[in-house]
Amino acid sequence: MQICKLMEYGNDNDSKLILAMANPDIPRIRDRVSKVESSLGKLGIIQFWVQKDGAINISAAKNKNKILKFLNLI
């Protein structure tokens, strides 16, 4: 559902929109997302994975590195 909503936002807004999703880093969610991960990259959706200790791991297509650096996220 989260991915569908992001796709709707992407259709309704301009190209400067940054699409991102955040989820707890648990096996059940990782498994579901892994099945569409290449599509997420093609759509430019940035993934934030929240660890138990509150740390955040970021997964994104390489073409998103510039914006992630600009935002001081990597």
VMD Tcl script that draws the C-alpha trace (Angstrom):
set ca {
  {0.00 0.00 0.00}
  {2.81 2.41 0.87}
  {4.43 1.89 -2.52}
  {1.13 2.42 -4.36}
  {0.60 5.72 -2.55}
  {4.12 6.86 -3.47}
  {3.42 6.03 -7.10}
  {0.22 8.13 -6.92}
  {2.19 11.08 -5.52}
  {4.72 10.65 -8.30}
  {1.98 10.83 -10.93}
  {0.31 13.86 -9.39}
  {3.37 16.06 -8.79}
  {6.30 17.58 -10.65}
  {9.67 15.99 -11.29}
  {11.34 17.80 -8.36}
  {9.47 15.61 -5.89}
  {11.58 13.34 -3.68}
  {9.82 10.07 -3.00}
  {10.87 8.11 0.07}
  {9.58 5.35 2.27}
  {10.60 4.48 5.81}
  {10.10 1.17 7.54}
  {11.43 -0.74 10.50}
  {14.21 -3.07 9.37}
  {12.49 -6.35 10.11}
  {12.61 -9.55 8.02}
  {8.91 -9.53 7.06}
  {9.08 -6.05 5.52}
  {12.55 -6.54 4.02}
  {11.31 -9.68 2.29}
  {8.29 -7.93 0.76}
  {10.31 -4.91 -0.38}
  {13.07 -7.09 -1.84}
  {10.54 -8.46 -4.33}
  {10.08 -4.99 -5.88}
  {13.45 -3.41 -5.08}
  {14.59 -2.99 -8.67}
  {11.31 -1.27 -9.51}
  {11.73 1.07 -6.55}
  {15.12 2.07 -7.93}
  {13.66 2.73 -11.39}
  {10.93 4.87 -9.81}
  {13.53 6.75 -7.76}
  {11.99 5.84 -4.41}
  {14.48 6.21 -1.55}
  {14.24 3.63 1.22}
  {14.95 4.42 4.87}
  {15.39 1.37 7.10}
  {15.05 2.10 10.81}
  {17.14 -0.13 13.06}
  {16.23 -1.22 16.60}
  {18.68 1.31 18.03}
  {17.14 4.15 15.98}
  {19.94 4.28 13.41}
  {18.81 4.61 9.80}
  {20.20 2.79 6.78}
  {19.45 4.28 3.37}
  {18.94 2.38 0.12}
  {18.58 4.31 -3.11}
  {19.46 4.24 -6.77}
  {22.85 5.78 -7.54}
  {21.19 8.65 -9.39}
  {19.76 9.78 -6.01}
  {23.20 10.17 -4.38}
  {23.46 13.84 -5.37}
  {20.24 14.80 -3.58}
  {21.08 12.60 -0.57}
  {24.46 14.34 -0.28}
  {22.81 17.76 -0.63}
  {20.47 16.84 2.24}
  {23.48 15.57 4.29}
  {21.99 12.08 4.45}
  {25.07 10.36 3.08}
}
mol new
graphics top color blue
foreach p $ca { graphics top sphere $p radius 0.5 }
foreach p [lrange $ca 0 end-1] q [lrange $ca 1 end] { graphics top cylinder $p $q radius 0.2 }
display resetview
